[in-house]
Amino acid sequence: MVGPSDELVFAPLGGVGEIGMNLAIYGFGDERRRQWIAVDLGVSFGDESLPGIDLVMPDIRYLVEQRRNILGLVLTHAHEDHFGALLDLWPKLELPVYATPFTAALLRAKQESEPGAPEIPVNIVPLGARFTLGPFDIELVSMAHSIPESNGLIIRTPLGPVLHTGDWKIDPTPVIGPPTDEAKLRALGNEGCLALIGDSTNAVREGRSPSESDVAKCLADLIRTAPARVAVTTFASNVARVRAVAEAAAKCEREVVVVGRAMERISQVARETGYLDGIQEFRSVDIYGHLPPDKVLALCTGSQGEARAALSRIAQDEHPDVALSRGDRVIFSSRAIPGNEKAVMRVINGLVSQGIEVITDRNHLVHVSGHPRVDELTDMINWVRPQILVPAHGEALHMAEHAALARRLGVGKVVLCRDGELVRLAPGAPGKIDEVPAGRLYKDGSILVSAEERTVADRRRLSFAGVVSVALALTERGELVADPQLSLAGIPEVGSHGRRMEDIAYDAAIEAFESMPRARKRDPDAVAEAVRRAVRAALSSAWNKKPTCHVHVLEV
């Protein structure tokens, strides 16, 4: 039964206007009594603009406010940008979690590998299943993607069904798992689809994404023709790629050695859930050095140039167990995520400088995307025939191109939104009706800090212009007890006029103090501010940069 004030609404809290950090919520009911479901809870990764930050997560303060009205969290799949924030954020919500077997198993493996991780009870849902959460009747739709068990969600409500695509592509010949369920999607179109909330990642690329089977054939040829050792790096979660590499290695009588904890963990989960059935057991890294060069294949983490990952250490000849030499072959069965290009090139250059052959997707079909290009997006829209399309999972350009495609294909209403905007899907004309709190949290070491705090901004400032600390000891009468003590960090030793920067700062501190009126010298706060201003100005004159300056005044 639909009440006169009932609405179906959607709000992205992450993953719209950006790639990564996915979190969406759907609400049903009137404004004062809405019930909600959440879809995914992911991370994105820090970069050079976020010094000291490894992970970025959605700010979930609105979910915390609405916790009693949230019926559950449904995970579409086990990529980090869709479920990577669970261990950190679930304790703030303690919601029921729904996931398919592979996703649940990978979450359990992550819990076991992280000390102090919360125990998260997971409701395991079979592939293709249908279950109900309050007014939401949810049906899983199998989607081809670059990880097992990626699912779209058909979310049926009293005001009509919505398709939340999750991550997907059309691959008629996936290496593992079922292809995208065209029959179920066409049936949704015949039923009448209210809205499609869809992946926009590759909306700027024409044509179709090649198949994982095509990549498997190319990898098999490259492994078969390798004259000596072979190392392959890929996203650890791409179990289809891992299986393709293992099958190619077996045909060449090469043993597969897994190098890197993430690869070990996901390989184990893939075996437990049946996705590596029939594949020979992988060998531990300590056997690597005992195998002949033409009888070994190293399957490595580090496809994104991560400094601590296996391949980065191998490229620097710093790995304790694995080394490569001239004539060996390394295959990057991956593509650099935007922002990681420099790190990946650093690894490639390190390998090439050792005389190692490096193969990438620039010259061989060793990687394909798990996201739909224009022709696949066209098929999806034609199958489902939504009344409304809301582009998601992409930056502004990707979403604008997806929106333009939808309009060309005759979709009646296209709604472009941003994180934190509440969109009414029904009844009436769709559109933005409100805003809800949204933002970012940074994983800083073992704690979470809001992006609104000064922490990261201060680090950026320190990285740009360093810091100078000045300590002064004063008597009650405002007299210096001893010479000021200075410490400079991140500041050049010598200024533009040839003087030592420490001497410049010291002289500025003394001059500022001595030029103060006697009464002001007895005020520690006034002394600190005068010295701070003088030191910054003097260093700026000699350097053309203003460092952070801390002044500590001790009264004795």
Secondary structure, DSSP 8 states (H G I E B T S, - for coil): ---TT-EEEEEEEESBSBSS--EEEEEEE-TTS-EEEEE----EE--TTSTT--EEEE--HHHHHTGGGEEEEE-----HHHHTTHHHHHHHH---EEE-HHHHHHHHHHHHHSTT-----EEE--TT-EEEETTEEEEEEEEB-SSTTEEEEEEEETTEEEEE--S-B--SS-SSS----HHHHHHHHHH---EEEEE-TTTTS-S----HHHHHHHHHHHHHT-SS-EEEE--TT-HHHHHHHHHHHHHTT-EEEEESHHHHHHHHHHHHTTTTTT----B-GGGGGGS-GGGEEEEES-TT--TTSHHHHHHTT--SS----TT-EEEE-S---TT-HHHHHHHHHHHHTTT-EEE-TTTS-----SS--HHHHHHHHHHH--SEEEEESB-HHHHHHHHHHHHHTT-SEE----TTEEEEEESSS-EEEEE----EEEEETTEEEETTSSHHHHHHHHHHH-EEEEEEEE-TTS-BSS--EEEEESS-SB-TTS-BHHHHHHHHHHHHHHTS-HHHHT-HHHHHHHHHHHHHHHHHHHHS---EEEEEEEE-
